[in-house]
Amino acid sequence: LKLPSASGGCGRGTHGGGGGARMGRWGARASKPGLGDDDVGGVVALRAPPAELRDASCESPPLGYLAHKGCLFPGARLEAAADDDDDEACASWEGRPSLAPPTRAARWGADVPKASVDEADDGHGSALPGRSVLVADATTPGGSEGLGGERLRRTRQRQERRAKVRLERRSLAATGDSARRAVLWLRDDMRLDDNPALTEAAGFGSLVCVFVHDTDDPSPWPIRGAAKFYKHESLKYFAESLRSVGSELFVRVGPPADVLLQICSEVGADVVLWNRLCEPWYRERDLSVARECELNGIETRTFKAAAMWEPWEAKPDERSYKRGFGSVGFFRSAVEELGPIPEPLEPVRRLPAVPEDSRAALVEGAVSLEALGYHLSAGRGFPRDMRDFNEKRQQQAEFVGALGKHDDWAAEMRTFWRVGEAAALSRLQEFLNDVMAEGTYEGRERFRADRPWTAILSPYVRFGELSARRCYHESQRFAALKVNTEKGPRPVNSTFARRFFWRDLAYWCLWRFPDMPTKSLREHYELEAWSGTALQLRRWQRGRTGFPLVDAGMRQLWKLGWMPNYLRHICAQFLIEYLDISWKSGYEWFDYTLIDSDVAINAFMWQNGGHSGPDQWEFVLHPVHAAKSCDPDGAYVRQWVPELAGVPLEF
């Protein structure tokens, strides 16, 4: 619960002039069901400060003075919980240097005024129903009870509040979650299988599943281009999955904390659940949303689902000394100390329904998935300035009712990709049984661009249609099978399993170095001079360099939003080593065109390819020689560079 302080005061709130503004919006639902009106901290709001506390530099007396448990101070944020046992801890002090933060009412003696019960103001001059605070008139004297009576009264109130909290907790323990309402915040976890937050949500009495388009997205690299198109399709398919298990997906727009608290207010929910994300800016947002919810009396429960090992638990720089810094071995040797990777959870079969008494409010506040504009893809190829779509062609398409094939940069993506959790699980089994079990993925055959011998699972894992934990444990079923390689006999799942440790390593690197997408980790590389030109970069992006294998890979990326991992290395090193263009330009283009675009993995790969990353790659893949291993018959080049279809194989 945060009380709004009026503007114009001398002391600033924790959020500047708007400190505590959400109290006015969410205060009516701030406490847990069953708690008394004054159960959140015993708040006393003074309409004006005592004269002796006014700053002479203020033109008018500051408003919004707060008191908590007998404490009186200006412009502070109330952060104490209902069951706080520390009588001395009042709140976080943000007053002026001239005033020391008093911690008990005794500091002010008999000047503490009498308090009366009033309705909590919402910051706009109106009272909030059902929420009462103690409002004191600062113009009245300290009162006839004296300081001892005031202390006794407040002690009694505090004891009553704590007794209510204990009773509420015992009641919840007896009934469990089955009598409660919850909100599930969905992000990159579009699956029923191995979804910890969804599994937890299944035990509640009713549930609201919501996807929030964050208008204040803190990411320096929010999804765009091909990834945004795929996100739209993924959300559409997962909405169907939720309906199949008795729930439904609501789409809202706004800052997540505001939206989640609004929904809790609409449906009477007192719990918000979500799966954590690993990017540092989203980690910070998760913690901020949790604080906002808890300040407003809403319980939060979060779960690990995006990675096998979250960055803040892996900490390889604190425990790994066996391998080179930044290598997969460096990371793997560290997380081995944390124990085995847990088994994936079973798919959710049934979810609680949406509260019927709140459906109208939920529908009224929701927007359609199409209203987000993620699916818009007008343009003959990706727009030059990296917009999501060509506005002029999009308007023309809306006028005639549809996009023509040549005016839709996502046309071939729509036909190539099977989207959704069912498609992801199906592709996983195809790969495991037809490719990995045969030992093909463990040798150099996996580099073949003209064969479906790579996993083709990256979009599914990126958007949470398939969990990394499920992939890892499914591959472990084949661990007993061995295949002969250049390095001797190896389990057929060795390389595939290592990919997921590599993925978690990339997340840790981004968490440890948040500016990894834009700044060389080996800082002396920031001084490197690049001689490549804008025209050369443009030809590389369009697949018109004159080197067949590079052009084939870049055109496949252009059309499908994807190319095999080995081709990504070849195209990246061609840009860096042969065109002498900065890895940052390559990172930006891949971020825009990859359907599986992932900031951590993308930046980690480009940093290493540019020799400035933690595991700098001291090798160069020749654009001609590499074709002999990945496209020995020229079939891949002929498919994506049709002007060379009639050229003999030796060329």
Buried (B, 14 or more C-beta within 10 A) or exposed (E): BBBBBEBEBBBBBBEEEEBBBBBBBBBBBBBBBEBBBBBBBBBBBBBBBBEEBBBEEEEEBBBBBBBBBBBBBBBBBBBBEBEBEEBEBBBEBBBEEEEEBBBBBEBBEEBBBBBEEEBBBBBEEEBBEEBBBBBBEBEEEBBEBEBEEBBEEBEEBBEEBBEBBEEBEEEBEEEEBEEBBBBBBBBBBBBBBBBBBBBBBBEBBBBBBBBBBBEEBBBEBEBBBBBBBBBBBBBBBBBEBBEEBBBBBBBBBBBBBBBBBBBBBBBBBBBBBBBBBBBBBBBEBBEBBBEBBBBBBBBBBBBBBBBBBBBEEBBBBEBBEEBEEBBBBBBBBBBEEEEEBEEBBEBBEEBBBBBEEBBEBBEEBBEEBEEBEBBBBBBEEBBEEEBBBBEEBBEBBEEEEEBEEEBBBBBBBEEEBEBBBBBBBEBBEEBBEEBBBBBBBBBEBBBBBBBEBBBBBBBBBBBBBBBBBBBBBBBEEBEEBBBEBEEEEBBBBBBBBEBBBBBBBBBBBBBBBBEBBEBBBEEEBEEEEEEBEEEBBEBBBBBBBEBBBBBBBBBBBBBBBBBBEBBBBBBBBBBBBBBBBBBBBBBBBBBBBBBBBBBBBBBBBBBBBBBBBBBBBEEBBBBEEBBEBBBEEBEBBBBBBEEBEEEEEEE
